[in-house]
Amino acid sequence: MIVEGGGSFFGLKFILLIVGLWLILFLFGEVTRRLLKVERRKMFSYNHVNARHKKIDWGLRIAAMIMIVVGGFVNIARYPSTLLFLEPYFLLFVMIFVTESVRIWMERKYAENRNAYLLTLFQLIFIIILLIVLYMTNIFGLFGELW
């Protein structure tokens, strides 16, 4: 049975999309890291520059979690006319942008390798461009009409 909006291959398309995006981001990071001569960061760790960065980062994460919960309650109360800036996906994108911007600032100010902040900056710009392209092309039309 084929379901409207995704078809019988939805799971396969989704897995291929995630793997493809991860591969693109990984390759971009590796090439950029080698060009800038920056050490590889540990995977799945926070990689704080110093204690101050750790405190700021955790403060931002906690504030984002609170905003997501509060935004969820506000948008549920306002349904169907929800507020975009309180949608969880929008708040998540804002949180990622703000935390990475703080990382760029802290790396520029305190990191041993002065090119570390450039790597983070280039990665952030690349991710923003990639997300805009995915949004504007409706994820390259892979899943039919999503919105």
C-alpha positions in Angstrom: 0.0 0.0 0.0 1.4 3.4 -1.0 0.7 6.2 1.5 0.1 9.8 0.2 3.0 12.2 0.7 5.8 9.7 1.2 5.2 6.4 -0.6 6.4 3.0 0.4 10.0 4.2 0.3 9.7 6.9 2.9 11.9 5.2 5.4 14.6 4.4 2.8 14.6 8.0 1.5 14.8 9.4 5.0 17.8 7.1 5.9 19.5 8.0 2.6 18.9 11.7 3.3 20.4 11.5 6.8 23.4 9.5 5.7 23.9 11.8 2.7 23.7 15.0 4.8 26.1 13.5 7.4 28.6 12.5 4.7 28.5 16.0 3.1 29.0 17.7 6.5 31.7 15.3 7.5 33.6 15.7 4.2 33.3 19.5 4.3 34.6 19.5 7.9 37.5 17.3 7.1 38.6 19.2 4.1 38.2 22.6 5.9 40.0 21.2 9.0 43.0 20.0 7.0 43.2 23.3 5.0 43.2 25.3 8.2 45.4 22.9 10.1 43.1 22.5 13.0 43.0 19.4 15.2 40.0 17.1 15.0 37.5 17.5 17.8 36.3 14.6 19.8 33.0 13.3 18.3 29.9 13.7 20.4 31.5 15.8 23.1 31.0 19.5 23.9 34.6 20.6 23.3 34.4 23.7 25.5 37.3 26.2 25.1 37.4 27.0 28.8 35.2 27.0 32.0 33.6 30.3 31.0 32.6 28.9 27.7 31.1 25.8 29.4 29.0 28.0 31.7 27.7 30.2 28.9 27.0 27.2 26.7 25.0 25.4 29.4 23.1 28.5 30.3 22.1 28.9 26.6 21.1 25.2 26.4 19.0 25.4 29.6 17.3 28.7 28.3 16.6 27.0 25.0 15.0 24.0 26.7 12.8 26.3 28.8 11.8 28.3 25.7 10.9 25.1 23.8 8.7 23.9 26.7 7.1 27.4 27.2 6.7 27.9 23.4 5.0 24.5 23.1 2.4 25.4 25.8 1.9 28.9 24.2 1.4 27.4 20.7 -0.9 24.7 22.0 -3.0 27.4 23.6 -3.0 29.5 20.4 -3.6 26.5 18.0 -4.2 26.7 15.0 -2.6 30.2 14.7 0.8 29.3 16.3 3.7 31.7 16.5 6.7 30.7 14.3 9.3 32.0 16.7 8.0 29.6 19.4 8.0 26.5 17.2 10.5 23.9 18.5 12.3 23.5 15.2 12.7 27.3 14.9 14.0 27.5 18.5 16.4 24.6 17.9 17.9 26.4 14.8 18.2 29.6 16.8 19.9 27.7 19.7 22.4 26.1 17.3 23.2 29.4 15.7 23.7 31.2 19.0 25.7 28.4 20.6 28.0 28.1 17.6 28.4 31.9 17.5 29.4 31.8 21.1 31.9 29.0 20.3 33.3 31.1 17.4 33.8 34.1 19.7 35.4 32.0 22.5 37.7 30.2 20.1 38.7 33.5 18.5 39.5 35.0 21.9 40.9 32.0 23.8 41.8 29.0 21.6 45.4 28.0 21.2 45.0 27.5 17.4 43.8 30.8 15.9 42.3 29.0 13.0 39.9 27.0 15.1 37.3 29.8 15.1 37.5 29.9 11.3 36.7 26.2 11.0 33.6 26.7 13.2 32.6 29.8 11.3 32.9 28.1 7.9 31.0 25.1 9.2 28.2 27.3 10.6 27.9 29.2 7.3 27.9 25.9 5.3 25.2 24.4 7.6 23.0 27.5 7.2 23.4 27.5 3.4 22.6 23.7 3.4 19.5 24.2 5.5 18.3 27.1 3.3 18.8 24.9 0.2 16.9 22.0 1.7 14.1 24.3 2.7 13.8 26.1 -0.6 13.9 22.9 -2.6 11.5 21.1 -0.4 14.4 18.7 0.5 15.1 18.3 -3.2 11.5 17.1 -3.7 12.3 13.7 -2.1 9.2 13.5 0.1 6.5 15.1 -2.1 4.8 18.2 -0.8 5.7 18.7 2.9 4.4 22.2 3.6 
